[in-house]
Amino acid sequence: MFRWREYEAKGVAVCFSAPYIQYMTDSYFFSRTDLDQSRAQGVLDDALNGADDGELYLEYAQSEAFVFDDNRLKTASFNVDQGFGLRSVCGESTGYAHSSELSEEALKRAGNAVQAVKIGKGGAIADGPARTNTKLYSDENPLGDMAFEEKTKLLEDINNYARSKDARVRQVSASLSGEWSAVEILRPGGEIIRDFRPLVRLNVSVTAGDGDRQESGSYGAGGRHTYAQYVSPDAWQAQVDEALRQALINLEAEPAPAGEMEVVLGPGWTGVLLHEAVGHGLEGDFNRKSESAFAGRIGERVAAPGVTVVDDGTLEGRRGSLSVDDEGTPTSRTVLIEDGILKGYLQDRLNARLMGMAATGNGRRESFAHQPMPRMTNTFMLAGDRHPEEILKSVKDGIYAVNFSGGQVDITSGKFVFNCTEAYRVKNGKVGAPLKNVALIGDGPSVMTKVSMIGNDFSLDPGIGVCGKAGQGVPVGVGQPTIKIDRLTVGGAAA
C-alpha cells in the first residue's frame, strides 16, 4: 500500500513519470480498496452503453486548515475525503450517482441508477477529450511541506509582527490552508486521464482602532504550489503590511456619496466585478438556455472598443488553473470578448455538444459528489495603453475603487451589487479622502459599454478567489488593468 507521507519521508523528489503517476493513482483507488480497475471499467462501459457521454470520476483529497485568532491557535483541522461520481448523459438529461465508498458493489448500484436517463437506444458515445502532456503545477503534496509546529509558529509570528507594527492594532487573524487531490477520470473504452492538484493559501486580517471606531483590512495570497513561497518572512510580512495599511486607511474613511458618477477600478482583484457581472453570463449553460443577457449575441458588440476579456486555465501555478478540467478536457485560453465583440462562451462537454461548439476545458465540479458544469478558471480583461495616472486625472467627480469584499449578480439581467473595502473620492483629477460603505450598482452588459479608458498596468489577483454557482464552490482567478467607467451608480450616504 502506498502512503504519500512515508514516501515523502524518504527524501525522494516527487517528480514522476507517467507509469509512476499511474501507480500512485492506482494505489489510492484500487490497490487499497475493494475496487478492481478492470471490473470498474466494465461497470462503466455497461452503464454508459447507449449514452451520449459520461465518465467515472475518482477523487482522493487531503486538506488542512489552521486559524490563529485572538492571540491563540483556534483551529487546526485535517480531513481526508475520497469517492467516485458516475455520470451518464443522454441528450439534455444527466444521470449522476456518487458515493464515498470505493467498492464494486457501490459502483454497480451507481451504474444501475444512472441508466435511468437513457432515451431509446441512444447513439455512439462521444469522442473523449484531446490528450495533453501539459502540467501546470507540481504533483507534490503541500501538506507535508512543513511540520505542524512550523505552521503554528508561522501564524504566531504573523500575529506578533502585526501587533508590533502599530499601537492601534486591536485584533489579528491569520489562517493557513492547504489541499491536495488525486483525480482519475475513466471513460468508456478504457481511456484514463489523471491529475494531481495542490492548492494553498495564506490570509491575514488586521483590525485597528482609534477610540470607539474600529476598521479592518485583509490580504491573502495563494496558488497551486507548496507552502514554500508564501512562508518566507519577506512574503508574509508584506501581506501583514498590506492588511494593516488598509485598516489604517479605513480608520480615516468618510461616508460615501451616492448617485451616478465616474468610477475608476484599480488593477488586479477588482477584476472580481468582471467575473461576476460578465463572466457568469458567458458560461455555456446559461446561454444554451437563453438565461443570459449575452445569449445569441456572438458576433455582436457587447462592450466598448478596446475591451478584450479572456478566460485562461493554462496559467502555470495560478489558483484557477487546471492541467485538465473535471471532465478530462485540457484547459485553454478562451477569448470571450475581443475589442468589444462577443466571440464565444465557456463550455463543458454537455453544453458544447448541444450548442454545436467545442468544449473549452471549463467543465468543473467541487468534488466527486457534484456534477460538472461550465465554470470560469482565471478570467480577466487585457491591458490597454493608458497610464493609470492619466486615467485618474481625467476624472472630474467620481470614485476610485481599489479593493472589493465581494458582490452579487443576477445572471439573466446581469445586474450586480459590489461592496468596496477600499475606495477614494476623486475630484478634478486628484485622489482625495478614503470612503467607507461604498457600493457599486449596475448591470454587466451596460457597464462594459461604458468603459472609456483602459490602463497599461494589468495584474492578476494574488490567488484568493472562490466562485460559487449552484451550490458548488471552486477556486478561480481574476484580473484586469486600471479602467475607467464613465457612469456607474454608487450607493452610499446621501450626496
C-alpha positions in Angstrom: 0.0 0.0 0.0 1.3 3.4 -1.0 1.4 6.2 1.7 2.4 9.6 0.5 3.9 10.7 3.7 6.0 7.5 4.1 7.3 8.0 0.6 8.0 11.7 1.1 9.9 11.0 4.3 12.4 9.0 2.3 13.5 12.3 0.7 12.8 11.2 -2.9 11.9 14.0 -5.3 8.3 14.0 -6.2 8.5 14.5 -10.0 7.2 11.3 -11.6 7.0 9.6 -15.0 3.6 8.6 -16.4 3.9 5.0 -15.3 4.6 6.1 -11.7 1.7 8.5 -11.8 -0.5 5.6 -12.8 0.9 3.6 -9.8 0.2 6.5 -7.5 -3.5 6.8 -8.5 -4.0 3.1 -8.6 -2.7 3.0 -5.0 -5.4 5.4 -3.9 -8.4 4.0 -5.9 -7.7 0.3 -6.5 -4.9 -1.5 -4.6 -6.1 -0.4 -1.2 -9.9 -0.6 -1.9 -12.5 -3.1 -2.8 -12.4 -1.8 -6.4 -10.7 -3.5 -9.3 -9.8 -1.3 -12.2 -10.7 -3.7 -15.0 -14.1 -4.6 -13.4 -14.8 -0.9 -12.7 -14.2 -0.2 -16.4 -16.6 -3.0 -17.2 -19.3 -1.5 -15.0 -18.7 1.9 -16.5 -19.0 0.6 -20.1 -22.2 -1.2 -19.3 -23.7 1.9 -17.5 -22.9 4.2 -20.4 -23.9 1.8 -23.2 -26.2 3.8 -25.5 -25.4 7.1 -23.7 -24.1 10.2 -25.5 -21.4 10.9 -22.9 -20.3 10.3 -19.4 -17.4 9.2 -17.2 -16.3 7.8 -13.9 -14.7 10.4 -11.7 -12.5 9.2 -8.9 -11.1 11.5 -6.2 -8.9 11.3 -3.2 -8.3 14.6 -1.3 -6.5 15.7 1.8 -7.0 19.2 3.3 -5.9 21.1 6.3 -6.6 24.4 7.9 -5.0 26.5 10.7 -6.5 29.6 12.2 -4.7 31.9 14.7 -7.0 34.4 16.3 -7.2 36.4 19.5 -3.6 35.6 20.3 -4.0 31.9 20.2 -4.4 28.9 17.8 -8.2 28.4 17.5 -8.4 25.8 14.7 -6.2 23.0 13.4 -8.0 20.6 11.2 -7.1 17.8 8.8 -9.5 15.9 6.6 -9.4 13.1 4.1 -12.2 12.7 1.5 -12.5 10.1 -1.2 -15.1 8.7 -3.5 -16.5 8.5 -7.0 -19.1 10.2 -9.2 -20.6 8.3 -12.1 -22.3 10.3 -14.8 -24.4 9.3 -17.9 -25.5 11.9 -20.4 -28.3 11.4 -22.9 -29.4 14.4 -24.8 -30.0 17.2 -22.2 -30.6 14.6 -19.4 -28.0 13.7 -16.9 -28.0 10.7 -14.5 -25.5 11.2 -11.7 -24.7 9.0 -8.7 -21.9 9.3 -6.2 -20.5 7.5 -3.2 -17.7 7.8 -0.7 -17.5 4.0 -0.7 -14.9 2.8 -3.2 -16.2 -0.7 -3.8 -17.5 -2.7 -6.8 -20.9 -3.0 -5.2 -21.3 0.7 -4.7 -20.2 1.3 -8.3 -22.7 -1.2 -9.6 -25.5 0.5 -7.7 -24.5 3.8 -9.2 -24.4 2.2 -12.6 -27.9 0.9 -12.3 -29.1 4.4 -11.1 -27.6 6.4 -14.0 -29.1 4.2 -16.7 -32.5 5.6 -15.9 -31.8 8.6 -18.1 -31.3 6.6 -21.3 -33.6 7.6 -24.1 -34.4 4.8 -26.5 -31.3 3.0 -27.9 -29.2 6.1 -27.8 -26.2 6.7 -30.0 -22.5 6.2 -30.0 -20.6 7.6 -27.1 -18.9 11.0 -27.8 -15.2 11.0 -28.5 -13.0 11.5 -25.5 -11.1 14.7 -24.7 -7.9 15.5 -26.5 -4.8 14.3 -24.8 -2.2 16.6 -23.2 1.2 16.3 -21.6 1.0 19.8 -20.2 1.4 20.1 -16.4 0.7 23.5 -14.8 1.8 22.6 -11.3 3.8 20.0 -9.3 2.4 16.7 -8.2 3.9 17.4 -4.8 1.6 17.3 -1.8 2.0 20.7 0.1 0.6 19.3 3.3 3.9 17.5 4.0 5.9 20.6 3.2 6.1 21.8 6.8 5.8 20.3 10.2 2.8 21.0 12.4 4.9 23.1 14.7 6.3 25.2 11.8 2.8 26.0 10.6 1.5 27.1 14.0 4.7 29.1 14.7 4.3 30.9 11.3 0.8 32.1 12.3 2.0 33.1 15.8 4.9 35.1 14.2 2.4 36.8 11.9 0.2 37.7 14.9 3.2 39.1 16.9 4.6 41.1 13.9 1.2 42.7 13.1 0.7 43.7 16.7 4.2 45.2 17.0 3.7 47.4 13.9 1.2 49.9 15.3 -0.3 50.5 18.7 -3.7 50.9 17.1 -3.8 47.2 16.2 -6.6 45.5 18.3 -7.1 42.2 16.6 -5.2 39.9 14.2 -6.4 36.8 12.5 -4.2 34.7 10.3 -5.1 31.5 8.5 -3.1 28.9 6.6 -4.8 26.3 4.4 -3.7 23.6 2.0 -5.3 21.0 -0.2 -4.0 18.1 -2.3 -6.1 15.9 -4.5 -5.6 12.9 -6.8 -8.1 12.7 -9.6 -8.6 9.8 -12.1 -11.2 10.0 -14.9 -12.3 6.8 -16.6 -14.1 6.9 -19.9 -15.9 4.2 -21.9 -13.4 2.1 -23.9 -10.6 2.3 -21.4 -9.4 5.9 -21.7 -7.9 7.2 -18.4 -7.0 10.8 -17.5 -5.1 11.6 -14.3 -4.2 14.7 -12.4 -2.7 15.7 -9.1 -3.7 19.1 -7.7 -2.0 21.1 -5.0 -3.6 24.3 -3.6 -2.5 26.6 -0.7 -3.5 29.9 0.7 -2.3 32.3 3.5 -4.6 35.0 4.7 -4.1 37.9 7.2 -6.8 40.2 8.6 -6.0 43.1 10.9 -8.4 45.3 12.9 -7.2 48.7 14.0 -9.0 51.0 16.4 -9.0 54.7 17.4 -11.2 55.5 20.3 -14.6 53.9 19.7 -14.0 53.4 16.0 -12.6 50.1 14.6 -11.9 49.2 11.0 -10.4 46.2 9.3 -8.1 45.3 6.4 -7.1 42.0 4.9 -4.8 40.4 2.4 -4.3 36.9 1.1 -2.2 35.0 -1.4 -2.2 31.5 -2.8 -2.0 29.2 -5.7 -1.2 25.7 -6.9 2.1 25.5 -5.2 3.6 24.2 -2.0 3.7 26.5 1.1 7.3 27.5 0.5 6.9 30.7 -1.5 4.3 32.1 1.0 6.0 31.4 4.3 9.3 33.3 3.9 9.4 36.4 6.2 9.6 38.7 3.2 6.4 37.2 1.8 4.2 37.1 4.9 5.4 40.4 6.3 4.4 42.1 3.0 0.9 40.6 3.5 0.7 41.9 7.1 1.9 45.3 6.0 -0.8 45.5 3.3 -3.6 44.3 5.6 -2.5 46.9 8.2 -2.3 49.7 5.6 -5.9 49.0 4.6 -7.1 49.0 8.2 -5.5 52.3 9.0 -6.8 53.9 5.8 -10.3 52.8 6.6 -10.0 54.4 10.1 -9.8 57.8 8.2 -12.6 56.9 5.7 -15.5 59.3 5.2 -19.1 58.4 4.3 -19.5 57.7 0.6 -21.6 59.9 -1.7 -24.5 58.5 -3.6 -25.6 58.8 -7.2 -24.3 58.2 -10.8 -20.7 59.2 -11.3 -17.4 58.3 -12.9 -15.7 55.2 -11.4 -12.1 54.1 -11.8 -11.4 50.5 -10.9 -7.8 49.7 -9.8 -5.9 46.7 -11.2 -5.9 43.1 -10.0 -8.5 41.9 -7.6 -11.1 44.4 -8.8 -11.5 42.0 -11.7 -13.9 40.2 -9.5 -16.5 42.6 -10.7 -15.8 41.5 -14.3 -16.0 37.9 -13.1 -19.4 38.3 -11.6 -21.0 40.9 -13.8 -19.8 39.4 -17.2 -18.1 36.1 -16.7 -21.0 34.1 -15.4 -23.2 35.5 -18.2 -20.7 33.9 -20.7 -21.0 30.4 -19.3 -22.4 27.9 -21.8 -25.3 26.6 -19.8 -26.9 30.0 -19.2 -26.6 30.8 -22.9 -27.9 27.5 -24.2 -31.0 28.0 -22.1 -31.2 31.7 -23.1 -31.0 32.7 -19.5 -28.1 35.1 -20.0 -28.1 38.7 -21.3 -25.4 37.5 -23.8 -27.4 34.6 -25.3 -27.4 34.5 -29.1 -25.2 37.5 -29.4 -21.9 36.0 -30.7 -20.5 38.5 -33.3 -22.3 41.5 -31.8 -20.8 44.4 -29.9 -21.3 43.9 -26.2 -18.5 46.1 -24.8 -16.7 49.3 -25.7 -13.8 49.2 -28.3 -10.6 48.0 -26.6 -12.3 45.7 -24.1 -10.9 42.2 -24.5 -11.9 39.5 -21.9 -10.2 36.2 -21.7 -10.6 33.0 -19.6 -7.3 31.2 -19.3 -7.0 28.0 -17.3 -3.4 27.4 -18.6 -1.5 29.9 -16.5 1.1 28.0 -14.5 0.6 27.7 -10.8 -2.4 30.0 -10.7 -5.3 29.4 -8.3 -7.9 28.9 -11.1 -5.7 26.9 -13.4 -6.1 23.2 -14.2 -4.0 20.9 -16.4 -7.3 19.2 -17.3 -10.8 20.1 -16.3 -13.0 17.8 -14.3 -14.2 16.0 -17.4 -10.6 15.4 -18.6 -10.5 18.2 -21.2 -7.3 20.2 -21.3 -7.9 23.8 -20.2 -7.4 26.5 -22.8 -7.1 30.3 -23.3 -10.6 31.3 -24.5 -11.2 34.7 -25.9 -14.7 35.7 -24.8 -14.9 39.3 -25.9 -12.4 40.8 -28.4 -12.2 44.5 -28.9 -15.7 44.7 -27.6 -17.2 41.9 -29.9 -18.6 38.8 -28.3 -16.6 35.8 -29.6 -17.7 32.8 -27.6 -18.8 31.1 -24.4 -17.2 28.9 -21.7 -18.1 25.3 -22.4 -18.2 21.9 -20.7 -18.8 18.9 -22.9 -22.6 18.6 -22.5 -23.4 22.3 -23.4 -20.8 22.4 -26.1 -22.3 19.3 -27.8 -25.8 20.6 -27.6 -24.8 24.1 -28.9 -22.6 22.6 -31.7 -19.5 24.2 -30.3 -16.1 22.9 -29.0 -15.5 22.2 -25.3 -13.2 24.8 -23.9 -11.9 22.9 -20.8 -14.3 24.7 -18.4 -16.2 21.7 -17.1 -15.6 21.9 -13.3 -17.0 20.4 -10.1 -16.4 21.0 -6.4 -15.8 17.3 -5.7 -16.8 13.8 -6.7 -20.2 14.4 -5.1 -21.0 17.1 -7.7 -21.8 17.1 -11.4 -19.6 19.2 -13.7 -20.9 22.4 -15.2 -19.4 25.3 -17.2 -17.3 27.4 -14.8 -14.6 30.1 -15.1 -10.9 29.4 -14.4 -8.8 32.6 -14.5 -10.9 35.4 -16.1 -9.5 38.8 -16.9 -9.5 41.9 -19.1 -6.4 42.5 -21.1 -4.4 45.7 -20.8 -4.8 48.9 -22.8 -2.3 51.7 -23.5 -3.3 54.4 -20.9 -1.2 55.3 -17.9 -3.1 54.8 -14.6 -2.3 58.4 -13.6 -3.7 59.7 -16.9 -6.9 57.8 -16.2 -7.3 59.3 -12.7 -6.5 62.8 -13.9 -9.4 62.5 -16.4 -12.0 62.1 -13.6 -13.9 65.3 -12.7 -16.1 63.9 -10.0 -16.0 60.2 -9.1 -14.8 57.2 -7.1 -11.5 55.3 -7.3 -12.3 51.7 -6.1 -9.2 49.7 -5.2 -10.5 46.6 -3.3 -13.7 44.7 -3.1 -15.1 42.3 -0.5 -17.4 40.6 -3.0 -20.8 41.0 -4.6 -23.9 39.5 -6.1 -25.2 39.2 -9.7 -28.4 38.2 -11.4 -27.3 36.1 -14.4 -30.4 36.8 -16.5 -30.3 40.6 -16.3 -26.6 41.0 -15.4 -27.5 43.3 -12.6 -24.9 43.4 -9.8 -24.1 45.0 -6.4 -20.5 45.1 -5.2 -19.1 46.4 -1.9 -15.8 48.2 -1.8 -13.3 47.6 1.1 -11.0 50.4 -0.1 -12.2 53.4 -2.2 -11.4 57.1 -2.6 -13.1 60.2 -3.7 -11.7 61.8 -6.9 -12.3 65.4 -7.9 -10.8 67.3 -10.7 -8.2 64.5 -11.2 -7.0 64.4 -7.7 -7.4 61.4 -5.4 -8.9 62.6 -2.1 -10.2 61.1 1.1 -10.8 57.4 1.6 -14.5 56.4 1.7 -16.5 53.8 3.6 -19.7 51.9 2.8 -19.2 52.2 -1.0 -21.4 50.0 -3.1 -21.2 49.8 -6.9 -24.5 49.1 -8.6 -25.2 48.3 -12.3 -25.5 45.6 -14.9 -22.7 43.9 -16.7 -23.7 44.4 -20.3 -24.3 48.2 -19.8 -21.1 48.7 -17.8 -18.9 47.0 -20.4 -20.1 49.6 -23.0 -19.2 52.5 -20.7 -15.5 51.6 -20.3 -13.7 54.6 -21.8 -10.1 54.2 -20.7 -8.1 51.0 -20.2 -4.7 51.1 -18.3 -1.4 49.5 -19.2 -1.0 48.1 -15.7 -2.6 44.7 -16.0 -2.3 42.4 -13.0 -3.9 39.2 -11.7 -5.3 38.9 -8.1 -2.9 37.4 -5.5 -4.7 34.0 -5.5 -7.7 34.2 -3.2 -10.8 33.8 -5.4 -13.6 31.3 -4.7 -16.6 31.2 -7.1 -20.0 29.9 -6.1 -22.5 28.5 -8.5 -25.5 26.2 -8.0 -24.2 25.4 -4.5 -20.7 24.4 -5.7 -17.5 26.4 -4.8 -14.3 26.2 -6.9 -11.1 28.2 -6.8 -10.7 30.9 -9.5 -8.6 33.8 -10.5 -9.4 37.3 -11.7 -7.6 40.2 -13.1 -7.6 43.5 -15.1 -5.8 46.7 -15.5 -7.0 50.1 -14.2 -10.1 51.0 -16.1 -12.5 54.0 -16.2 -16.3 53.5 -16.3 -17.9 56.8 -17.4 -21.2 56.3 -15.5 -22.0 53.9 -12.7 -24.3 54.1 -9.7 -22.6 54.5 -6.4 -24.5 53.6 -3.3 -23.5 55.4 -0.1 -24.7 58.2 2.1 -26.9 61.0 0.7 -24.9 63.3 -1.6 
